[in-house]
């Protein structure tokens, strides 16, 4: 499971482009990736509270044809979701360090 989460994060990062103007399809894919990664973070108990709101804002902006704004929001949501999964993995690896001595 941990390997799957790590792979999805790296693949998601590779698919998000920054050099070209985003299209509706690009934004929808980024939103899908953010939603999937957020679900993984929720399953691990480490979802950040702001990520879902960013996804909602991105979907709204896309619906209103504000594609660049939607792309920025979706990319922020994806990055937050990836960071929350990374936080979960870090906590799993270092839980002994947090145990009282």
DONU-366804 format. One record per residue (C-alpha): residue number from 0; residue in one letter; chain; x, y negated, z negated. Coordinates in steps of 0.25 Angstrom, whole numbers. Layout:
<recs>
+------+------+-------+-------+-------+-------+
! resi ! resn ! chain !     x !     y !     z !
+------+------+-------+-------+-------+-------+
!  NUM !    A !     A !     X !     Y !     Z !
...
+------+------+-------+-------+-------+-------+
</recs>
This chain:
<recs>
+------+------+-------+-------+-------+-------+
! resi ! resn ! chain !     x !     y !     z !
+------+------+-------+-------+-------+-------+
!    0 !    X !     A !     0 !     0 !     0 !
!    1 !    X !     A !    11 !    -9 !    -4 !
!    2 !    X !     A !    18 !    -7 !     9 !
!    3 !    X !     A !     5 !    -9 !    17 !
!    4 !    X !     A !     3 !   -23 !    10 !
!    5 !    X !     A !    18 !   -27 !    13 !
!    6 !    X !     A !    16 !   -23 !    28 !
!    7 !    X !     A !     3 !   -30 !    29 !
!    8 !    X !     A !    10 !   -43 !    23 !
!    9 !    X !     A !    22 !   -42 !    33 !
!   10 !    X !     A !    13 !   -39 !    45 !
!   11 !    X !     A !     3 !   -50 !    41 !
!   12 !    X !     A !    15 !   -60 !    40 !
!   13 !    X !     A !    20 !   -56 !    54 !
!   14 !    X !     A !     7 !   -58 !    61 !
!   15 !    X !     A !     5 !   -72 !    56 !
!   16 !    X !     A !    11 !   -81 !    66 !
!   17 !    X !     A !    15 !   -96 !    63 !
!   18 !    X !     A !    21 !  -100 !    76 !
!   19 !    X !     A !     8 !  -101 !    85 !
!   20 !    X !     A !    -6 !  -107 !    83 !
!   21 !    X !     A !   -15 !   -97 !    77 !
!   22 !    X !     A !   -27 !   -92 !    84 !
!   23 !    X !     A !   -41 !   -87 !    78 !
!   24 !    X !     A !   -36 !   -73 !    79 !
!   25 !    X !     A !   -23 !   -76 !    72 !
!   26 !    X !     A !   -30 !   -82 !    61 !
!   27 !    X !     A !   -40 !   -71 !    60 !
!   28 !    X !     A !   -29 !   -61 !    59 !
!   29 !    X !     A !   -21 !   -69 !    48 !
!   30 !    X !     A !   -34 !   -70 !    40 !
!   31 !    X !     A !   -36 !   -55 !    42 !
!   32 !    X !     A !   -22 !   -52 !    37 !
!   33 !    X !     A !   -24 !   -62 !    25 !
!   34 !    X !     A !   -37 !   -55 !    22 !
!   35 !    X !     A !   -30 !   -41 !    22 !
!   36 !    X !     A !   -18 !   -45 !    14 !
!   37 !    X !     A !   -27 !   -52 !     4 !
!   38 !    X !     A !   -35 !   -39 !     3 !
!   39 !    X !     A !   -22 !   -32 !     0 !
!   40 !    X !     A !   -18 !   -42 !   -11 !
!   41 !    X !     A !   -32 !   -41 !   -17 !
!   42 !    X !     A !   -31 !   -26 !   -18 !
!   43 !    X !     A !   -18 !   -28 !   -25 !
!   44 !    X !     A !   -24 !   -38 !   -35 !
!   45 !    X !     A !   -15 !   -49 !   -30 !
!   46 !    X !     A !   -24 !   -58 !   -20 !
!   47 !    X !     A !   -22 !   -72 !   -22 !
!   48 !    X !     A !   -34 !   -81 !   -24 !
!   49 !    X !     A !   -32 !   -91 !   -13 !
!   50 !    X !     A !   -30 !   -81 !    -1 !
!   51 !    X !     A !   -44 !   -78 !     1 !
!   52 !    X !     A !   -48 !   -92 !     1 !
!   53 !    X !     A !   -37 !   -95 !    12 !
!   54 !    X !     A !   -43 !   -84 !    20 !
!   55 !    X !     A !   -57 !   -90 !    19 !
!   56 !    X !     A !   -52 !  -103 !    23 !
!   57 !    X !     A !   -44 !   -97 !    35 !
!   58 !    X !     A !   -57 !   -90 !    40 !
!   59 !    X !     A !   -65 !  -103 !    38 !
!   60 !    X !     A !   -55 !  -111 !    46 !
!   61 !    X !     A !   -54 !  -101 !    57 !
!   62 !    X !     A !   -69 !  -101 !    58 !
!   63 !    X !     A !   -69 !  -116 !    60 !
!   64 !    X !     A !   -58 !  -115 !    71 !
!   65 !    X !     A !   -47 !  -121 !    62 !
!   66 !    X !     A !   -37 !  -110 !    67 !
!   67 !    X !     A !   -24 !  -116 !    62 !
!   68 !    X !     A !   -30 !  -119 !    48 !
!   69 !    X !     A !   -35 !  -105 !    48 !
!   70 !    X !     A !   -22 !   -99 !    52 !
!   71 !    X !     A !   -15 !  -107 !    41 !
!   72 !    X !     A !   -25 !  -103 !    30 !
!   73 !    X !     A !   -25 !   -88 !    35 !
!   74 !    X !     A !    -9 !   -88 !    35 !
!   75 !    X !     A !    -9 !   -94 !    21 !
!   76 !    X !     A !   -20 !   -83 !    16 !
!   77 !    X !     A !   -11 !   -72 !    23 !
!   78 !    X !     A !     1 !   -77 !    16 !
!   79 !    X !     A !    -6 !   -78 !     2 !
!   80 !    X !     A !   -11 !   -64 !     4 !
!   81 !    X !     A !     2 !   -58 !     8 !
!   82 !    X !     A !     8 !   -65 !    -5 !
!   83 !    X !     A !    -2 !   -59 !   -14 !
!   84 !    X !     A !     1 !   -45 !    -9 !
!   85 !    X !     A !    16 !   -48 !   -11 !
!   86 !    X !     A !    13 !   -53 !   -25 !
!   87 !    X !     A !     5 !   -40 !   -27 !
!   88 !    X !     A !    17 !   -32 !   -22 !
!   89 !    X !     A !    27 !   -40 !   -31 !
!   90 !    X !     A !    18 !   -37 !   -43 !
!   91 !    X !     A !    18 !   -22 !   -40 !
!   92 !    X !     A !    33 !   -22 !   -39 !
!   93 !    X !     A !    36 !   -30 !   -51 !
!   94 !    X !     A !    25 !   -27 !   -61 !
!   95 !    X !     A !    35 !   -21 !   -71 !
!   96 !    X !     A !    42 !   -34 !   -72 !
!   97 !    X !     A !    29 !   -41 !   -77 !
!   98 !    X !     A !    27 !   -30 !   -88 !
!   99 !    X !     A !    29 !   -35 !  -102 !
!  100 !    X !     A !    41 !   -30 !  -108 !
+------+------+-------+-------+-------+-------+
</recs>
